[in-house]
Amino acid sequence: MNICYGVVSAEMPADYEQEALKAQAVVARTYTIYKIKNQVGKHGEANICDDSTCCQAWISKDDRLSKWDEANREEYWKKIETAVYDTKGKMITYNGEPINAFFHSNSGGNTENPSEVWGGTGYAYLQSVETSGEVNYNQYSSEAIFTKDEFISKIREKYPEFEINFDDPEAIKIEEYTTGGRIKQIKIGNLVLSGVEVRTIFGIRSAKFEILVQEDNIKFSVTGYGHGVGMSQTGADSLAKEGKTYEEIIKHYYTGVEIIDM
């Protein structure tokens, strides 16, 4: 079986528009090629893994079919095959080289510059861009509520010296936002943390969040799902619903790129 079938069917819902699935196929293929070319040895003898938190998800055909309703299995698998076949050999490049084609679930309205998520110099083709239509997806917004004791405990697992006075109106204060509207830096008690770090500590969906201190609890109101870099999958589906082709979707999310035949 073409490996790309397993990646696309694991990474993007099969009820998404065909052009969105095509975009995902090209992005997944390009991401794999980039990993092979640039990260040899990261996984021992393998260049890439099927852990979505590290590289890309993958699922076998049998397992994928078993998770779909029987009434939809044939239609959905045909869509996956078509997306991969119709984009066979297509790859995204920048200055003639395959790009590091990051993608995520829902950008919450704006994608992110990678340097503001992970630091470093970033990539010229990964810029913050606006994307519409994402509010219509269930990945767009979420909430997470913790008791104040749970809140303190989770932070102290990493920072034992953490202290906070919830009676202080500035006990929690956002100090800086990223270009894409996520939290870049936030003061919590006696600590200053990045939004990405807070997301990791509390297991929330995105670093684009608001915090409300309630009487007994701390409430996170979260927008978007994922790191926000590169192609938004819900955004891709929304663009496809507007009539955009997979090439147009890709060029929206990756600045100044070309789509070539390998």
C-alpha positions as CSV (number, residue, x, y, z in Angstrom):
1,M,0.0,0.0,0.0
2,N,1.2,3.5,-0.8
3,I,2.4,4.9,2.6
4,C,0.8,8.2,1.8
5,Y,-2.7,6.6,2.0
6,G,-2.0,5.7,5.6
7,V,-0.8,9.2,6.5
8,V,-3.6,11.1,4.8
9,S,-6.3,8.9,6.2
10,A,-4.7,9.2,9.7
11,E,-4.1,13.0,9.6
12,M,-7.2,14.4,7.9
13,P,-10.9,13.5,8.2
14,A,-12.1,11.8,5.0
15,D,-15.3,13.8,4.9
16,Y,-13.2,16.9,4.1
17,E,-13.3,18.3,0.6
18,Q,-11.3,16.5,-2.1
19,E,-9.0,19.5,-2.8
20,A,-8.2,19.7,1.0
21,L,-7.3,16.0,1.0
22,K,-5.1,16.6,-2.1
23,A,-3.4,19.4,-0.3
24,Q,-2.8,17.1,2.7
25,A,-1.3,14.4,0.4
26,V,1.2,16.9,-1.1
27,V,2.0,18.3,2.3
28,A,2.5,14.9,3.9
29,R,4.7,13.7,1.0
30,T,6.8,16.9,1.1
31,Y,7.2,16.6,4.9
32,T,8.4,13.1,4.6
33,I,10.9,14.0,1.9
34,Y,12.2,16.9,4.0
35,K,12.7,14.6,7.0
36,I,14.5,12.0,4.9
37,K,16.7,14.7,3.4
38,N,17.5,16.7,6.5
39,Q,17.1,14.5,9.6
40,V,18.9,11.3,9.0
41,G,19.5,9.4,12.2
42,K,16.9,11.1,14.3
43,H,15.1,7.8,14.8
44,G,18.0,5.4,14.6
45,E,17.9,3.8,11.2
46,A,14.5,5.4,10.4
47,N,14.1,8.9,9.0
48,I,10.5,9.5,10.3
49,C,8.1,7.9,12.7
50,D,4.3,7.6,12.9
51,D,3.9,9.5,16.2
52,S,1.9,12.6,15.3
53,T,3.5,14.5,18.2
54,C,6.9,13.9,16.7
55,C,6.5,13.4,12.9
56,Q,3.3,12.2,11.2
57,A,0.5,9.9,12.1
58,W,0.0,6.7,10.0
59,I,-2.7,4.0,10.1
60,S,-3.1,0.8,8.1
61,K,-5.9,0.4,5.7
62,D,-7.6,-2.3,7.7
63,D,-7.5,-0.3,10.9
64,R,-8.7,2.8,9.1
65,L,-11.6,1.1,7.6
66,S,-12.6,-0.5,10.9
67,K,-12.9,3.0,12.4
68,W,-15.3,4.3,9.8
69,D,-19.0,3.5,9.6
70,E,-19.5,0.7,7.2
71,A,-21.8,2.9,5.1
72,N,-19.0,5.3,4.4
73,R,-15.9,3.0,4.1
74,E,-15.8,2.6,0.4
75,E,-16.5,6.3,-0.4
76,Y,-14.0,7.5,2.1
77,W,-11.2,5.2,1.0
78,K,-11.8,6.1,-2.6
79,K,-11.4,9.8,-1.7
80,I,-8.1,9.0,0.0
81,E,-6.8,7.0,-3.0
82,T,-7.9,9.8,-5.4
83,A,-6.2,12.5,-3.3
84,V,-2.9,10.6,-3.4
85,Y,-3.2,9.4,-7.0
86,D,-4.2,12.8,-8.4
87,T,-1.2,14.5,-6.8
88,K,1.3,11.6,-7.5
89,G,4.9,12.9,-7.4
90,K,3.9,16.4,-6.4
91,M,6.2,18.1,-3.9
92,I,6.4,21.6,-2.4
93,T,9.7,23.5,-2.8
94,Y,11.3,26.8,-1.9
95,N,14.4,27.8,-3.8
96,G,14.5,24.4,-5.3
97,E,14.5,22.4,-2.0
98,P,11.7,20.5,-0.3
99,I,10.1,22.6,2.5
100,N,9.6,21.6,6.1
101,A,5.8,21.4,5.5
102,F,4.4,21.8,9.0
103,F,0.6,21.5,9.4
104,H,-1.9,21.5,12.2
105,S,-5.6,21.1,12.9
106,N,-7.0,24.6,13.3
107,S,-5.2,28.0,13.4
108,G,-7.9,29.9,15.2
109,G,-7.9,32.5,12.4
110,N,-4.2,33.1,11.9
111,T,-1.2,30.8,11.4
112,E,2.0,31.4,13.2
113,N,5.7,32.2,12.5
114,P,7.7,29.2,13.7
115,S,10.3,31.4,15.3
116,E,7.6,32.6,17.8
117,V,6.6,29.0,18.6
118,W,9.9,27.2,18.8
119,G,12.5,30.0,18.6
120,G,15.4,30.1,16.1
121,T,15.3,31.9,12.8
122,G,12.4,30.1,11.2
123,Y,11.7,29.6,7.5
124,A,11.0,32.3,4.9
125,Y,8.1,30.2,3.5
126,L,6.4,29.8,6.9
127,Q,4.8,33.2,7.7
128,S,1.8,34.1,9.7
129,V,-1.3,34.3,7.4
130,E,-5.0,34.8,8.0
131,T,-7.4,32.0,7.3
132,S,-11.2,32.2,7.3
133,G,-14.0,29.8,8.0
134,E,-12.4,27.9,10.8
135,V,-14.9,29.0,13.4
136,N,-17.4,26.5,11.9
137,Y,-15.3,23.5,13.1
138,N,-15.4,22.0,16.5
139,Q,-11.6,22.3,16.7
140,Y,-11.9,26.1,16.8
141,S,-12.7,26.6,20.5
142,S,-12.4,24.6,23.7
143,E,-12.3,25.1,27.5
144,A,-10.2,23.6,30.2
145,I,-11.0,24.1,33.9
146,F,-8.7,23.3,36.8
147,T,-9.1,23.8,40.5
148,K,-6.6,26.3,42.0
149,D,-4.9,23.4,43.7
150,E,-4.6,21.5,40.5
151,F,-3.3,24.6,38.7
152,I,-0.6,25.1,41.3
153,S,0.3,21.4,41.3
154,K,0.7,21.1,37.6
155,I,3.1,24.1,37.4
156,R,5.1,22.9,40.5
157,E,5.7,19.6,38.7
158,K,8.1,21.5,36.5
159,Y,8.8,24.5,38.7
160,P,8.8,23.5,42.4
161,E,9.6,27.1,43.4
162,F,6.3,28.4,41.9
163,E,4.2,30.7,44.1
164,I,1.0,32.7,43.4
165,N,-1.4,34.9,45.2
166,F,-4.7,34.7,43.5
167,D,-6.0,37.8,45.3
168,D,-3.5,39.9,43.4
169,P,-5.3,41.3,40.3
170,E,-2.0,40.9,38.3
171,A,-1.2,37.4,39.5
172,I,-1.8,36.3,35.9
173,K,-0.9,38.8,33.3
174,I,-0.3,38.4,29.5
175,E,2.8,40.3,28.7
176,E,3.3,39.7,24.9
177,Y,1.4,38.2,22.0
178,T,2.8,36.6,18.9
179,T,2.2,37.8,15.3
180,G,-0.6,35.2,15.0
181,G,-2.3,36.3,18.2
182,R,-1.0,33.5,20.5
183,I,0.5,34.1,23.9
184,K,4.2,34.7,23.6
185,Q,4.9,35.5,27.2
186,I,2.7,35.4,30.3
187,K,3.4,36.2,34.0
188,I,1.9,33.6,36.3
189,G,2.7,34.3,40.0
190,N,6.5,34.5,40.3
191,L,7.2,32.9,36.9
192,V,7.3,34.3,33.3
193,L,6.4,31.5,30.9
194,S,5.9,31.1,27.1
195,G,2.4,30.4,25.8
196,V,3.8,27.1,24.3
197,E,5.1,26.1,27.7
198,V,1.7,26.8,29.4
199,R,0.0,24.8,26.7
200,T,2.3,21.8,27.4
201,I,1.9,22.0,31.2
202,F,-1.9,22.0,31.1
203,G,-2.4,19.9,28.0
204,I,-4.6,22.5,26.3
205,R,-5.2,22.6,22.6
206,S,-3.4,25.8,21.6
207,A,-1.2,28.7,22.9
208,K,-4.0,31.1,21.9
209,F,-5.9,31.3,25.1
210,E,-7.5,33.5,27.8
211,I,-7.3,32.7,31.5
212,L,-10.1,33.5,33.9
213,V,-9.5,33.3,37.7
214,Q,-12.8,32.2,39.2
215,E,-13.7,31.7,42.9
216,D,-12.4,28.1,43.1
217,N,-11.1,27.4,39.6
218,I,-8.9,28.6,36.8
219,K,-10.6,28.5,33.4
220,F,-8.8,28.4,30.0
221,S,-10.7,29.6,27.0
222,V,-8.8,28.2,24.0
223,T,-8.9,29.1,20.3
224,G,-7.5,26.8,17.7
225,Y,-5.9,23.4,17.9
226,G,-2.2,22.7,17.4
227,H,1.0,24.7,17.1
228,G,-0.4,26.9,14.4
229,V,2.5,26.7,12.0
230,G,2.0,25.9,8.3
231,M,-1.2,24.6,6.8
232,S,-4.4,24.6,8.9
233,Q,-6.4,21.5,8.0
234,T,-9.7,23.0,8.8
235,G,-8.7,26.1,7.0
236,A,-7.7,24.0,4.0
237,D,-11.2,22.4,4.0
238,S,-12.8,25.8,4.3
239,L,-10.8,27.2,1.4
240,A,-11.7,24.1,-0.6
241,K,-15.4,24.7,0.1
242,E,-14.8,28.2,-1.4
243,G,-13.7,26.6,-4.6
244,K,-9.9,26.8,-4.1
245,T,-7.7,24.1,-5.7
246,Y,-5.1,22.2,-3.7
247,E,-2.4,24.3,-5.3
248,E,-4.1,27.5,-4.2
249,I,-4.5,26.1,-0.7
250,I,-0.9,25.2,-0.4
251,K,0.3,28.5,-1.7
252,H,-1.9,30.3,0.8
253,Y,-0.2,28.7,3.7
254,Y,3.3,28.4,2.4
255,T,4.7,31.7,1.2
256,G,6.7,31.9,-2.1
257,V,6.7,28.2,-2.8
258,E,6.5,26.1,-6.0
259,I,4.7,22.8,-6.5
260,I,6.8,20.6,-8.7
261,D,7.0,17.0,-10.0
262,M,9.6,15.0,-8.2
